[in-house]
Amino acid sequence: MKPTMQLTTQRVVQVVDTALLVADWRFHGTATDGNDVLASGTSIEVARRQPDGSWRYLIDLPYGLG
């Protein structure tokens, strides 16, 4: 597919080591038959900071609540 994905973070709400993120995303690729594959949406994620300082997703809803 040779896909590309664009992600634009719209909002981050962080309380201590937990964060809620809202982002708009767009996906584009090419199917084996040569047709374009397009998808887009607004995602909601919840992440938690790990002891080493990195972040790990707890919840990932690629289409939000819809």
PAKE-92216 format. One line per field, with one value per atom (N, C-alpha, C): x, y, z; atom name. Coordinates in nm, 4 decimals, m for minus. Layout:
BEGIN
c1 <- c(X | ...)
c2 <- c(Y | ...)
c3 <- c(Z | ...)
site <- c(CA | ...)
//
This chain:
BEGIN
c1 <- c(0.0812 | 0.0000 | 0.0853 | 0.2069 | 0.2914 | 0.2123 | 0.1596 | 0.0694 | 0.1426 | 0.0687 | 0.1125 | 0.0019 | 0.0417 | m0.0560 | m0.0156 | m0.1132 | m0.0911 | m0.1736 | m0.1107 | m0.1772 | m0.1589 | m0.2695 | m0.2652 | m0.3295 | m0.2487 | m0.2998 | m0.3780 | m0.5018 | m0.5891 | m0.5900 | m0.5770 | m0.5854 | m0.5142 | m0.4458 | m0.3843 | m0.4249 | m0.4829 | m0.5168 | m0.4392 | m0.3467 | m0.2608 | m0.2852 | m0.3013 | m0.3116 | m0.2085 | m0.1039 | 0.0088 | 0.0640 | 0.0443 | 0.1031 | 0.0027 | m0.1139 | m0.2150 | m0.2521 | m0.2647 | m0.2969 | m0.4085 | m0.4976 | m0.6025 | m0.5629 | m0.5605 | m0.5223 | m0.6362 | m0.6571 | m0.7545 | m0.6803 | m0.6934 | m0.6188 | m0.7017 | m0.6811 | m0.7379 | m0.6333 | m0.6761 | m0.5816 | m0.6362 | m0.5423 | m0.5759 | m0.4804 | m0.5346 | m0.4577 | m0.4756 | m0.3666 | m0.3743 | m0.2808 | m0.3311 | m0.2510 | m0.3052 | m0.2394 | m0.2823 | m0.3069 | m0.4267 | m0.4621 | m0.3894 | m0.3896 | m0.3219 | m0.3794 | m0.5055 | m0.5666 | m0.5390 | m0.4606 | m0.4250 | m0.5172 | m0.6285 | m0.7221 | m0.6691 | m0.7039 | m0.6669 | m0.7462 | m0.6804 | m0.7448 | m0.7315 | m0.8442 | m0.8461 | m0.9296 | m0.8828 | m0.9590 | m0.9184 | m1.0102 | m0.9789 | m1.0718 | m1.0347 | m1.1181 | m1.0583 | m1.1250 | m1.0767 | m1.0621 | m0.9410 | m0.9125 | m0.9088 | m0.9288 | m0.9139 | m0.8208 | m0.7184 | m0.6269 | m0.6085 | m0.5823 | m0.5428 | m0.4073 | m0.3111 | m0.1758 | m0.1329 | m0.0400 | 0.0138 | 0.1655 | 0.2252 | 0.3708 | 0.4255 | 0.5289 | 0.5931 | 0.7054 | 0.7522 | 0.8595 | 0.9857 | 1.0123 | 1.1316 | 1.1076 | 0.9861 | 0.9547 | 0.8856 | 0.8834 | 0.8133 | 0.6629 | 0.5857 | 0.4398 | 0.3900 | 0.2883 | 0.2270 | 0.0761 | 0.0211 | m0.1235 | m0.1984 | m0.3028 | m0.3945 | m0.5197 | m0.5664 | m0.6866 | m0.6568 | m0.6947 | m0.6783 | m0.8069 | m0.8818 | m1.0074 | m0.9861 | m0.9494 | m0.9162 | m1.0312 | m1.1553 | m1.2697 | m1.3424 | m1.2735 | m1.3334 | m1.4506 | m1.5519 | m1.6692 | m1.7749 | m1.7485 | m1.8451 | m1.8382)
c2 <- c(m0.1208 | 0.0000 | 0.1269 | 0.1183 | 0.2375 | 0.3493 | 0.3223 | 0.4183 | 0.5388 | 0.6473 | 0.7634 | 0.7959 | 0.8484 | 0.8859 | 1.0203 | 1.1085 | 1.2403 | 1.2493 | 1.2939 | 1.3066 | 1.4494 | 1.5141 | 1.6500 | 1.6485 | 1.6651 | 1.6660 | 1.7943 | 1.7796 | 1.8940 | 1.9356 | 1.8387 | 1.8695 | 1.7631 | 1.8082 | 1.7190 | 1.7699 | 1.6815 | 1.7136 | 1.6158 | 1.6704 | 1.5846 | 1.6125 | 1.5060 | 1.5138 | 1.4167 | 1.4717 | 1.3962 | 1.3028 | 1.1710 | 1.0734 | 1.0124 | 1.0745 | 1.0259 | 1.1397 | 1.1078 | 1.2101 | 1.1616 | 1.2536 | 1.2320 | 1.3118 | 1.2465 | 1.3123 | 1.3009 | 1.4075 | 1.4087 | 1.4531 | 1.3762 | 1.4083 | 1.3785 | 1.4601 | 1.4328 | 1.3563 | 1.2537 | 1.1751 | 1.1506 | 1.1325 | 1.1006 | 0.9909 | 0.8911 | 0.7775 | 0.7733 | 0.7500 | 0.7346 | 0.6218 | 0.5334 | 0.4250 | 0.3844 | 0.2881 | 0.2382 | 0.0884 | 0.0463 | m0.0958 | m0.1700 | m0.3018 | m0.3834 | m0.3618 | m0.3191 | m0.2937 | m0.1517 | m0.0750 | 0.0602 | 0.1688 | 0.1307 | 0.2304 | 0.2919 | 0.4184 | 0.4863 | 0.4305 | 0.4220 | 0.3870 | 0.5092 | 0.5662 | 0.6863 | 0.6601 | 0.7085 | 0.7006 | 0.8203 | 0.8643 | 0.9744 | 0.9669 | 1.0373 | 1.0387 | 1.1262 | 1.1260 | 1.1946 | 1.0897 | 1.0757 | 0.9711 | 1.0267 | 0.9368 | 0.9665 | 0.8605 | 0.9046 | 0.8120 | 0.8509 | 0.7518 | 0.7740 | 0.7076 | 0.7827 | 0.7310 | 0.7516 | 0.6669 | 0.6793 | 0.6803 | 0.7716 | 0.7797 | 0.6604 | 0.5983 | 0.4824 | 0.5288 | 0.4408 | 0.4782 | 0.5314 | 0.4861 | 0.5325 | 0.6653 | 0.7235 | 0.8514 | 0.8402 | 0.7224 | 0.7035 | 0.6967 | 0.7050 | 0.6986 | 0.5721 | 0.5110 | 0.3909 | 0.4121 | 0.3780 | 0.3915 | 0.2883 | 0.3345 | 0.2451 | 0.2219 | 0.3277 | 0.3224 | 0.3944 | 0.3339 | 0.3958 | 0.3734 | 0.4804 | 0.4747 | 0.5531 | 0.4867 | 0.5588 | 0.6394 | 0.6028 | 0.6779 | 0.7499 | 0.7745 | 0.8447 | 0.7670 | 0.8377 | 0.7722 | 0.7405 | 0.7798 | 0.7598 | 0.6252)
c3 <- c(0.0000 | 0.0000 | 0.0000 | 0.0472 | 0.0630 | 0.1299 | 0.2501 | 0.3144 | 0.3735 | 0.3833 | 0.4591 | 0.5583 | 0.6723 | 0.7731 | 0.8307 | 0.8415 | 0.8988 | 1.0266 | 1.1339 | 1.2629 | 1.3124 | 1.3480 | 1.4016 | 1.5394 | 1.6418 | 1.7787 | 1.8021 | 1.8474 | 1.8722 | 2.0186 | 2.1073 | 2.2497 | 2.3309 | 2.4354 | 2.5339 | 2.6712 | 2.7511 | 2.8890 | 2.9757 | 3.0549 | 3.1371 | 3.2848 | 3.3612 | 3.5062 | 3.5614 | 3.6181 | 3.6734 | 3.5654 | 3.5791 | 3.4869 | 3.3905 | 3.3752 | 3.2824 | 3.1878 | 3.0594 | 2.9603 | 2.8678 | 2.8337 | 2.7345 | 2.6111 | 2.4952 | 2.3708 | 2.2701 | 2.1938 | 2.0853 | 1.9608 | 1.8530 | 1.7308 | 1.6068 | 1.5030 | 1.3712 | 1.2913 | 1.2167 | 1.1379 | 0.9984 | 0.9053 | 0.7654 | 0.7192 | 0.6508 | 0.5990 | 0.4480 | 0.3757 | 0.2311 | 0.1898 | 0.1059 | 0.0516 | m0.0844 | m0.1465 | m0.2770 | m0.2667 | m0.3035 | m0.2998 | m0.4120 | m0.4061 | m0.5077 | m0.6475 | m0.6555 | m0.7859 | m0.8367 | m0.7605 | m0.8009 | m0.7499 | m0.6894 | m0.6360 | m0.5069 | m0.4868 | m0.3631 | m0.2459 | m0.1325 | m0.0066 | 0.0829 | 0.1211 | 0.2043 | 0.3283 | 0.4410 | 0.5652 | 0.6499 | 0.7345 | 0.8243 | 0.9443 | 1.0490 | 1.1674 | 1.2754 | 1.3879 | 1.5072 | 1.6160 | 1.6662 | 1.7639 | 1.9057 | 2.0001 | 2.1421 | 2.1992 | 2.2712 | 2.3361 | 2.4821 | 2.5642 | 2.7023 | 2.7192 | 2.7723 | 2.7909 | 2.9358 | 2.9798 | 3.1153 | 3.1089 | 3.1873 | 3.1932 | 3.2714 | 3.2169 | 3.2774 | 3.3710 | 3.4584 | 3.5512 | 3.4818 | 3.3578 | 3.2856 | 3.2132 | 3.2265 | 3.1643 | 3.0296 | 2.9701 | 2.8427 | 2.8684 | 2.7589 | 2.7686 | 2.7009 | 2.7585 | 2.7007 | 2.6919 | 2.5736 | 2.5552 | 2.6377 | 2.7058 | 2.7768 | 2.6940 | 2.6277 | 2.5444 | 2.4146 | 2.3029 | 2.1709 | 2.0932 | 2.0744 | 1.9984 | 1.8688 | 1.7574 | 1.6354 | 1.5758 | 1.6061 | 1.5558 | 1.6690 | 1.7794 | 1.8925 | 1.9484 | 1.9910 | 2.0478 | 1.9427 | 1.8181 | 1.7098 | 1.6581)
site <- c(N | CA | C | N | CA | C | N | CA | C | N | CA | C | N | CA | C | N | CA | C | N | CA | C | N | CA | C | N | CA | C | N | CA | C | N | CA | C | N | CA | C | N | CA | C | N | CA | C | N | CA | C | N | CA | C | N | CA | C | N | CA | C | N | CA | C | N | CA | C | N | CA | C | N | CA | C | N | CA | C | N | CA | C | N | CA | C | N | CA | C | N | CA | C | N | CA | C | N | CA | C | N | CA | C | N | CA | C | N | CA | C | N | CA | C | N | CA | C | N | CA | C | N | CA | C | N | CA | C | N | CA | C | N | CA | C | N | CA | C | N | CA | C | N | CA | C | N | CA | C | N | CA | C | N | CA | C | N | CA | C | N | CA | C | N | CA | C | N | CA | C | N | CA | C | N | CA | C | N | CA | C | N | CA | C | N | CA | C | N | CA | C | N | CA | C | N | CA | C | N | CA | C | N | CA | C | N | CA | C | N | CA | C | N | CA | C | N | CA | C | N | CA | C | N | CA | C | N | CA | C)
//
